[in-house]
Amino acid sequence: MFSTLFFAFYLTFTQAYFMSLLFMVSGYFTQRSLEKKGITRFVSGRLKRLGIPLLIYIFLIHPVAVKLAYPEVDINWYLNGITRFDFISWTGPLWFVEALLIFSLIYVFIYKFISNSSLKIKFKFSIYNVVLLILTITVIAFLARLFYPIGTNFYNLQFGFFSAYIFMFATGIIAYKTNLFDQISLKAGIRWLILSLGLGIPAWFFIIFFGGTLEGNMLIEGGMNWPAFFYALWESFFCVTFILALVGIFKYKVNISSKFQKLLSDNAFGVFVFHAPVLIGISMILKEIEIYPVLKFLLVFAIAVPATFFVAWLVRKIGFLRKIFS
């Protein structure tokens, strides 16, 4: 029971905010890059910056990861995947890169209209606006999960989570145009943190215990039922409030730079691209070791994180790969 709750707690709380946070940061720099480069250079840059790593992952890294996980797989699996266009779903964790590329290209068309208009966007993180944002994400996520419940995907894109991704990407764009992050003080960040955890943790336990999840009834994944709606509401609430907390607190307390931090930053994208085969390989090596699941999770974590950074560092030592994975 403890292992079940531990992994459920860790995974759901992480899923609730971390990809949305990446989309928000990406939206922020998308707007900055568009204004700086213009449409033509921006599109060209996005296709190279995102498209090339995506193709490398699909046709080279993903097959390696699959082979490590399923040693019995042979070349026919790969060839059949190419001829049947199964490779479209071989994006692995780089579904994020694929989605970001799609979001960026769609925004370019929108940008053509708003850049020439006199429309001025005004937005602030008032309680009213935050609640409205949370409810909007909730309703769209709930409706999307009627067709794409949690755990289902369309060519490795899990549309059940895309409501938060889209709106937080838009929030990042607005944040750059309006200096929105300047509005979040340290005190506000701390208040958002207290609210996100103080209300988010007990609400999560309520949904898990009374929504039938512990009995194996996964109503929260989607459908016309109250656990699905309240889970979408909880997820949206924690997503928005926790991200606001991180922005406010990190802006004042972790806004520092060091050689070690730069080393991590320089290799972060490479880690994102290469972590799947490294993690799978280490997991397969430790497969026969039988210890308590949480301890094994921590053991794999302790080995896989530095190992993945080392692999990314090695790859980036190769001249022409340095720009691709930086």
TORKOL-4160 file (C-alpha; in steps of 0.2 Angstrom, whole numbers, padded with zeros to 4 digits, m for minus):
326
<pt num="1" X="0000" Y="0000" Z="0000"/>
<pt num="2" X="0014" Y="0012" Z="0004"/>
<pt num="3" X="0023" Y="0009" Z="m0012"/>
<pt num="4" X="0007" Y="0011" Z="m0022"/>
<pt num="5" X="0003" Y="0028" Z="m0013"/>
<pt num="6" X="0021" Y="0034" Z="m0015"/>
<pt num="7" X="0022" Y="0031" Z="m0034"/>
<pt num="8" X="0004" Y="0037" Z="m0037"/>
<pt num="9" X="0008" Y="0053" Z="m0026"/>
<pt num="10" X="0025" Y="0056" Z="m0035"/>
<pt num="11" X="0018" Y="0053" Z="m0052"/>
<pt num="12" X="0002" Y="0063" Z="m0051"/>
<pt num="13" X="0009" Y="0078" Z="m0043"/>
<pt num="14" X="0024" Y="0079" Z="m0055"/>
<pt num="15" X="0012" Y="0076" Z="m0070"/>
<pt num="16" X="0001" Y="0089" Z="m0064"/>
<pt num="17" X="0013" Y="0103" Z="m0066"/>
<pt num="18" X="0030" Y="0099" Z="m0074"/>
<pt num="19" X="0026" Y="0098" Z="m0092"/>
<pt num="20" X="0015" Y="0113" Z="m0091"/>
<pt num="21" X="0029" Y="0122" Z="m0083"/>
<pt num="22" X="0040" Y="0118" Z="m0098"/>
<pt num="23" X="0027" Y="0124" Z="m0110"/>
<pt num="24" X="0025" Y="0140" Z="m0101"/>
<pt num="25" X="0044" Y="0143" Z="m0102"/>
<pt num="26" X="0044" Y="0138" Z="m0120"/>
<pt num="27" X="0030" Y="0151" Z="m0124"/>
<pt num="28" X="0039" Y="0165" Z="m0115"/>
<pt num="29" X="0055" Y="0162" Z="m0126"/>
<pt num="30" X="0044" Y="0159" Z="m0141"/>
<pt num="31" X="0037" Y="0176" Z="m0140"/>
<pt num="32" X="0055" Y="0184" Z="m0137"/>
<pt num="33" X="0062" Y="0174" Z="m0152"/>
<pt num="34" X="0048" Y="0179" Z="m0164"/>
<pt num="35" X="0050" Y="0198" Z="m0160"/>
<pt num="36" X="0069" Y="0197" Z="m0161"/>
<pt num="37" X="0071" Y="0186" Z="m0177"/>
<pt num="38" X="0055" Y="0189" Z="m0187"/>
<pt num="39" X="0044" Y="0175" Z="m0194"/>
<pt num="40" X="0055" Y="0168" Z="m0207"/>
<pt num="41" X="0071" Y="0166" Z="m0196"/>
<pt num="42" X="0060" Y="0160" Z="m0182"/>
<pt num="43" X="0052" Y="0146" Z="m0192"/>
<pt num="44" X="0068" Y="0140" Z="m0199"/>
<pt num="45" X="0076" Y="0140" Z="m0182"/>
<pt num="46" X="0062" Y="0130" Z="m0174"/>
<pt num="47" X="0063" Y="0117" Z="m0188"/>
<pt num="48" X="0081" Y="0115" Z="m0185"/>
<pt num="49" X="0081" Y="0116" Z="m0166"/>
<pt num="50" X="0067" Y="0105" Z="m0163"/>
<pt num="51" X="0065" Y="0095" Z="m0180"/>
<pt num="52" X="0082" Y="0088" Z="m0181"/>
<pt num="53" X="0083" Y="0081" Z="m0163"/>
<pt num="54" X="0065" Y="0074" Z="m0165"/>
<pt num="55" X="0070" Y="0064" Z="m0181"/>
<pt num="56" X="0086" Y="0058" Z="m0173"/>
<pt num="57" X="0076" Y="0051" Z="m0158"/>
<pt num="58" X="0063" Y="0043" Z="m0169"/>
<pt num="59" X="0075" Y="0034" Z="m0181"/>
<pt num="60" X="0090" Y="0031" Z="m0170"/>
<pt num="61" X="0087" Y="0033" Z="m0151"/>
<pt num="62" X="0070" Y="0025" Z="m0150"/>
<pt num="63" X="0075" Y="0009" Z="m0158"/>
<pt num="64" X="0089" Y="0007" Z="m0146"/>
<pt num="65" X="0078" Y="0010" Z="m0132"/>
<pt num="66" X="0066" Y="m0003" Z="m0138"/>
<pt num="67" X="0080" Y="m0016" Z="m0141"/>
<pt num="68" X="0086" Y="m0013" Z="m0123"/>
<pt num="69" X="0069" Y="m0016" Z="m0116"/>
<pt num="70" X="0064" Y="m0031" Z="m0128"/>
<pt num="71" X="0080" Y="m0040" Z="m0133"/>
<pt num="72" X="0070" Y="m0052" Z="m0144"/>
<pt num="73" X="0066" Y="m0038" Z="m0156"/>
<pt num="74" X="0075" Y="m0039" Z="m0173"/>
<pt num="75" X="0077" Y="m0028" Z="m0188"/>
<pt num="76" X="0060" Y="m0033" Z="m0196"/>
<pt num="77" X="0052" Y="m0024" Z="m0182"/>
<pt num="78" X="0061" Y="m0008" Z="m0187"/>
<pt num="79" X="0058" Y="m0010" Z="m0206"/>
<pt num="80" X="0040" Y="m0014" Z="m0203"/>
<pt num="81" X="0038" Y="0001" Z="m0192"/>
<pt num="82" X="0045" Y="0012" Z="m0206"/>
<pt num="83" X="0035" Y="0004" Z="m0220"/>
<pt num="84" X="0019" Y="0005" Z="m0210"/>
<pt num="85" X="0022" Y="0023" Z="m0204"/>
<pt num="86" X="0022" Y="0016" Z="m0186"/>
<pt num="87" X="0037" Y="0028" Z="m0183"/>
<pt num="88" X="0026" Y="0042" Z="m0181"/>
<pt num="89" X="0022" Y="0036" Z="m0164"/>
<pt num="90" X="0041" Y="0033" Z="m0160"/>
<pt num="91" X="0043" Y="0050" Z="m0152"/>
<pt num="92" X="0045" Y="0044" Z="m0134"/>
<pt num="93" X="0048" Y="0058" Z="m0122"/>
<pt num="94" X="0051" Y="0069" Z="m0137"/>
<pt num="95" X="0033" Y="0070" Z="m0140"/>
<pt num="96" X="0036" Y="0087" Z="m0130"/>
<pt num="97" X="0047" Y="0093" Z="m0144"/>
<pt num="98" X="0034" Y="0088" Z="m0157"/>
<pt num="99" X="0020" Y="0096" Z="m0148"/>
<pt num="100" X="0031" Y="0112" Z="m0145"/>
<pt num="101" X="0035" Y="0113" Z="m0164"/>
<pt num="102" X="0016" Y="0112" Z="m0168"/>
<pt num="103" X="0012" Y="0125" Z="m0155"/>
<pt num="104" X="0025" Y="0136" Z="m0162"/>
<pt num="105" X="0020" Y="0135" Z="m0180"/>
<pt num="106" X="0002" Y="0138" Z="m0175"/>
<pt num="107" X="0007" Y="0153" Z="m0165"/>
<pt num="108" X="0016" Y="0160" Z="m0180"/>
<pt num="109" X="0000" Y="0161" Z="m0190"/>
<pt num="110" X="m0009" Y="0170" Z="m0175"/>
<pt num="111" X="0006" Y="0181" Z="m0173"/>
<pt num="112" X="0004" Y="0188" Z="m0190"/>
<pt num="113" X="m0013" Y="0195" Z="m0185"/>
<pt num="114" X="m0009" Y="0201" Z="m0168"/>
<pt num="115" X="0007" Y="0209" Z="m0172"/>
<pt num="116" X="m0001" Y="0221" Z="m0184"/>
<pt num="117" X="m0016" Y="0225" Z="m0173"/>
<pt num="118" X="m0018" Y="0238" Z="m0160"/>
<pt num="119" X="m0024" Y="0225" Z="m0148"/>
<pt num="120" X="m0015" Y="0227" Z="m0131"/>
<pt num="121" X="m0015" Y="0212" Z="m0120"/>
<pt num="122" X="m0018" Y="0216" Z="m0101"/>
<pt num="123" X="m0017" Y="0202" Z="m0089"/>
<pt num="124" X="m0013" Y="0200" Z="m0070"/>
<pt num="125" X="m0012" Y="0186" Z="m0058"/>
<pt num="126" X="m0027" Y="0191" Z="m0048"/>
<pt num="127" X="m0037" Y="0179" Z="m0039"/>
<pt num="128" X="m0052" Y="0181" Z="m0051"/>
<pt num="129" X="m0040" Y="0178" Z="m0066"/>
<pt num="130" X="m0031" Y="0163" Z="m0058"/>
<pt num="131" X="m0048" Y="0155" Z="m0054"/>
<pt num="132" X="m0054" Y="0158" Z="m0071"/>
<pt num="133" X="m0038" Y="0150" Z="m0079"/>
<pt num="134" X="m0040" Y="0135" Z="m0067"/>
<pt num="135" X="m0058" Y="0132" Z="m0072"/>
<pt num="136" X="m0055" Y="0134" Z="m0090"/>
<pt num="137" X="m0041" Y="0121" Z="m0090"/>
<pt num="138" X="m0052" Y="0110" Z="m0080"/>
<pt num="139" X="m0068" Y="0110" Z="m0091"/>
<pt num="140" X="m0058" Y="0107" Z="m0107"/>
<pt num="141" X="m0047" Y="0093" Z="m0099"/>
<pt num="142" X="m0063" Y="0085" Z="m0093"/>
<pt num="143" X="m0071" Y="0086" Z="m0110"/>
<pt num="144" X="m0056" Y="0080" Z="m0119"/>
<pt num="145" X="m0054" Y="0065" Z="m0107"/>
<pt num="146" X="m0072" Y="0059" Z="m0113"/>
<pt num="147" X="m0063" Y="0055" Z="m0129"/>
<pt num="148" X="m0045" Y="0053" Z="m0124"/>
<pt num="149" X="m0044" Y="0047" Z="m0106"/>
<pt num="150" X="m0028" Y="0047" Z="m0096"/>
<pt num="151" X="m0017" Y="0033" Z="m0102"/>
<pt num="152" X="m0023" Y="0034" Z="m0120"/>
<pt num="153" X="m0014" Y="0043" Z="m0134"/>
<pt num="154" X="m0015" Y="0048" Z="m0152"/>
<pt num="155" X="0002" Y="0044" Z="m0160"/>
<pt num="156" X="0010" Y="0046" Z="m0143"/>
<pt num="157" X="0001" Y="0063" Z="m0139"/>
<pt num="158" X="m0009" Y="0062" Z="m0124"/>
<pt num="159" X="m0023" Y="0074" Z="m0128"/>
<pt num="160" X="m0031" Y="0072" Z="m0111"/>
<pt num="161" X="m0017" Y="0083" Z="m0104"/>
<pt num="162" X="m0016" Y="0096" Z="m0118"/>
<pt num="163" X="m0028" Y="0108" Z="m0110"/>
<pt num="164" X="m0015" Y="0114" Z="m0097"/>
<pt num="165" X="m0001" Y="0113" Z="m0110"/>
<pt num="166" X="m0010" Y="0125" Z="m0122"/>
<pt num="167" X="m0015" Y="0137" Z="m0109"/>
<pt num="168" X="0001" Y="0138" Z="m0100"/>
<pt num="169" X="0010" Y="0140" Z="m0117"/>
<pt num="170" X="m0001" Y="0155" Z="m0120"/>
<pt num="171" X="0002" Y="0161" Z="m0102"/>
<pt num="172" X="0021" Y="0161" Z="m0106"/>
<pt num="173" X="0018" Y="0171" Z="m0122"/>
<pt num="174" X="0007" Y="0184" Z="m0112"/>
<pt num="175" X="0020" Y="0184" Z="m0098"/>
<pt num="176" X="0034" Y="0190" Z="m0110"/>
<pt num="177" X="0023" Y="0203" Z="m0118"/>
<pt num="178" X="0016" Y="0210" Z="m0102"/>
<pt num="179" X="0031" Y="0207" Z="m0089"/>
<pt num="180" X="0019" Y="0196" Z="m0080"/>
<pt num="181" X="0031" Y="0187" Z="m0070"/>
<pt num="182" X="0037" Y="0204" Z="m0062"/>
<pt num="183" X="0020" Y="0204" Z="m0053"/>
<pt num="184" X="0024" Y="0189" Z="m0043"/>
<pt num="185" X="0033" Y="0194" Z="m0027"/>
<pt num="186" X="0042" Y="0182" Z="m0015"/>
<pt num="187" X="0028" Y="0184" Z="m0003"/>
<pt num="188" X="0015" Y="0180" Z="m0016"/>
<pt num="189" X="0026" Y="0165" Z="m0021"/>
<pt num="190" X="0026" Y="0158" Z="m0004"/>
<pt num="191" X="0007" Y="0161" Z="m0002"/>
<pt num="192" X="0004" Y="0151" Z="m0018"/>
<pt num="193" X="0015" Y="0137" Z="m0012"/>
<pt num="194" X="0006" Y="0136" Z="0004"/>
<pt num="195" X="m0011" Y="0136" Z="m0005"/>
<pt num="196" X="m0005" Y="0123" Z="m0018"/>
<pt num="197" X="0001" Y="0111" Z="m0005"/>
<pt num="198" X="m0010" Y="0115" Z="0009"/>
<pt num="199" X="m0026" Y="0112" Z="m0002"/>
<pt num="200" X="m0019" Y="0101" Z="m0015"/>
<pt num="201" X="m0012" Y="0087" Z="m0004"/>
<pt num="202" X="m0028" Y="0084" Z="0006"/>
<pt num="203" X="m0039" Y="0086" Z="m0010"/>
<pt num="204" X="m0028" Y="0073" Z="m0019"/>
<pt num="205" X="m0030" Y="0060" Z="m0004"/>
<pt num="206" X="m0049" Y="0064" Z="m0004"/>
<pt num="207" X="m0051" Y="0060" Z="m0023"/>
<pt num="208" X="m0040" Y="0044" Z="m0022"/>
<pt num="209" X="m0049" Y="0037" Z="m0007"/>
<pt num="210" X="m0066" Y="0041" Z="m0011"/>
<pt num="211" X="m0065" Y="0040" Z="m0030"/>
<pt num="212" X="m0063" Y="0022" Z="m0030"/>
<pt num="213" X="m0045" Y="0022" Z="m0036"/>
<pt num="214" X="m0038" Y="0011" Z="m0022"/>
<pt num="215" X="m0050" Y="m0002" Z="m0027"/>
<pt num="216" X="m0044" Y="m0002" Z="m0045"/>
<pt num="217" X="m0059" Y="0008" Z="m0052"/>
<pt num="218" X="m0050" Y="0021" Z="m0062"/>
<pt num="219" X="m0064" Y="0033" Z="m0064"/>
<pt num="220" X="m0052" Y="0048" Z="m0062"/>
<pt num="221" X="m0045" Y="0044" Z="m0080"/>
<pt num="222" X="m0060" Y="0051" Z="m0089"/>
<pt num="223" X="m0079" Y="0049" Z="m0091"/>
<pt num="224" X="m0095" Y="0057" Z="m0086"/>
<pt num="225" X="m0092" Y="0055" Z="m0067"/>
<pt num="226" X="m0088" Y="0066" Z="m0052"/>
<pt num="227" X="m0070" Y="0058" Z="m0049"/>
<pt num="228" X="m0065" Y="0062" Z="m0067"/>
<pt num="229" X="m0071" Y="0080" Z="m0065"/>
<pt num="230" X="m0064" Y="0083" Z="m0048"/>
<pt num="231" X="m0047" Y="0075" Z="m0053"/>
<pt num="232" X="m0046" Y="0087" Z="m0068"/>
<pt num="233" X="m0050" Y="0101" Z="m0056"/>
<pt num="234" X="m0037" Y="0096" Z="m0044"/>
<pt num="235" X="m0024" Y="0094" Z="m0057"/>
<pt num="236" X="m0028" Y="0111" Z="m0065"/>
<pt num="237" X="m0028" Y="0119" Z="m0048"/>
<pt num="238" X="m0011" Y="0112" Z="m0043"/>
<pt num="239" X="m0003" Y="0115" Z="m0060"/>
<pt num="240" X="m0007" Y="0134" Z="m0060"/>
<pt num="241" X="m0004" Y="0138" Z="m0041"/>
<pt num="242" X="0012" Y="0128" Z="m0040"/>
<pt num="243" X="0019" Y="0135" Z="m0055"/>
<pt num="244" X="0016" Y="0153" Z="m0049"/>
<pt num="245" X="0024" Y="0147" Z="m0032"/>
<pt num="246" X="0040" Y="0141" Z="m0041"/>
<pt num="247" X="0041" Y="0157" Z="m0052"/>
<pt num="248" X="0039" Y="0169" Z="m0036"/>
<pt num="249" X="0051" Y="0159" Z="m0025"/>
<pt num="250" X="0064" Y="0154" Z="m0038"/>
<pt num="251" X="0065" Y="0172" Z="m0045"/>
<pt num="252" X="0071" Y="0178" Z="m0028"/>
<pt num="253" X="0080" Y="0163" Z="m0020"/>
<pt num="254" X="0087" Y="0153" Z="m0034"/>
<pt num="255" X="0091" Y="0166" Z="m0047"/>
<pt num="256" X="0110" Y="0162" Z="m0046"/>
<pt num="257" X="0123" Y="0155" Z="m0058"/>
<pt num="258" X="0139" Y="0144" Z="m0055"/>
<pt num="259" X="0150" Y="0133" Z="m0066"/>
<pt num="260" X="0141" Y="0118" Z="m0060"/>
<pt num="261" X="0124" Y="0125" Z="m0064"/>
<pt num="262" X="0130" Y="0130" Z="m0081"/>
<pt num="263" X="0137" Y="0112" Z="m0084"/>
<pt num="264" X="0120" Y="0106" Z="m0080"/>
<pt num="265" X="0111" Y="0119" Z="m0090"/>
<pt num="266" X="0122" Y="0116" Z="m0106"/>
<pt num="267" X="0118" Y="0097" Z="m0105"/>
<pt num="268" X="0100" Y="0098" Z="m0100"/>
<pt num="269" X="0093" Y="0096" Z="m0117"/>
<pt num="270" X="0104" Y="0082" Z="m0121"/>
<pt num="271" X="0099" Y="0073" Z="m0105"/>
<pt num="272" X="0081" Y="0075" Z="m0111"/>
<pt num="273" X="0084" Y="0067" Z="m0128"/>
<pt num="274" X="0095" Y="0053" Z="m0122"/>
<pt num="275" X="0088" Y="0048" Z="m0105"/>
<pt num="276" X="0076" Y="0035" Z="m0111"/>
<pt num="277" X="0089" Y="0022" Z="m0117"/>
<pt num="278" X="0101" Y="0026" Z="m0102"/>
<pt num="279" X="0087" Y="0023" Z="m0090"/>
<pt num="280" X="0080" Y="0008" Z="m0098"/>
<pt num="281" X="0098" Y="0000" Z="m0099"/>
<pt num="282" X="0101" Y="0003" Z="m0081"/>
<pt num="283" X="0084" Y="m0004" Z="m0076"/>
<pt num="284" X="0087" Y="m0019" Z="m0086"/>
<pt num="285" X="0104" Y="m0022" Z="m0078"/>
<pt num="286" X="0096" Y="m0021" Z="m0061"/>
<pt num="287" X="0081" Y="m0031" Z="m0066"/>
<pt num="288" X="0085" Y="m0046" Z="m0056"/>
<pt num="289" X="0089" Y="m0037" Z="m0040"/>
<pt num="290" X="0074" Y="m0039" Z="m0028"/>
<pt num="291" X="0072" Y="m0025" Z="m0015"/>
<pt num="292" X="0058" Y="m0014" Z="m0009"/>
<pt num="293" X="0051" Y="m0004" Z="m0024"/>
<pt num="294" X="0054" Y="0013" Z="m0017"/>
<pt num="295" X="0072" Y="0009" Z="m0013"/>
<pt num="296" X="0075" Y="0002" Z="m0030"/>
<pt num="297" X="0067" Y="0018" Z="m0037"/>
<pt num="298" X="0080" Y="0028" Z="m0027"/>
<pt num="299" X="0094" Y="0017" Z="m0033"/>
<pt num="300" X="0090" Y="0018" Z="m0051"/>
<pt num="301" X="0088" Y="0037" Z="m0049"/>
<pt num="302" X="0105" Y="0039" Z="m0041"/>
<pt num="303" X="0113" Y="0029" Z="m0055"/>
<pt num="304" X="0103" Y="0035" Z="m0070"/>
<pt num="305" X="0104" Y="0054" Z="m0067"/>
<pt num="306" X="0123" Y="0056" Z="m0067"/>
<pt num="307" X="0125" Y="0043" Z="m0080"/>
<pt num="308" X="0113" Y="0052" Z="m0092"/>
<pt num="309" X="0122" Y="0069" Z="m0089"/>
<pt num="310" X="0138" Y="0060" Z="m0093"/>
<pt num="311" X="0131" Y="0052" Z="m0109"/>
<pt num="312" X="0124" Y="0069" Z="m0114"/>
<pt num="313" X="0141" Y="0077" Z="m0111"/>
<pt num="314" X="0150" Y="0064" Z="m0121"/>
<pt num="315" X="0138" Y="0066" Z="m0136"/>
<pt num="316" X="0141" Y="0085" Z="m0135"/>
<pt num="317" X="0160" Y="0083" Z="m0136"/>
<pt num="318" X="0157" Y="0078" Z="m0155"/>
<pt num="319" X="0158" Y="0094" Z="m0164"/>
<pt num="320" X="0143" Y="0094" Z="m0176"/>
<pt num="321" X="0132" Y="0086" Z="m0162"/>
<pt num="322" X="0136" Y="0100" Z="m0150"/>
<pt num="323" X="0124" Y="0113" Z="m0158"/>
<pt num="324" X="0110" Y="0100" Z="m0160"/>
<pt num="325" X="0109" Y="0095" Z="m0142"/>
<pt num="326" X="0113" Y="0111" Z="m0133"/>
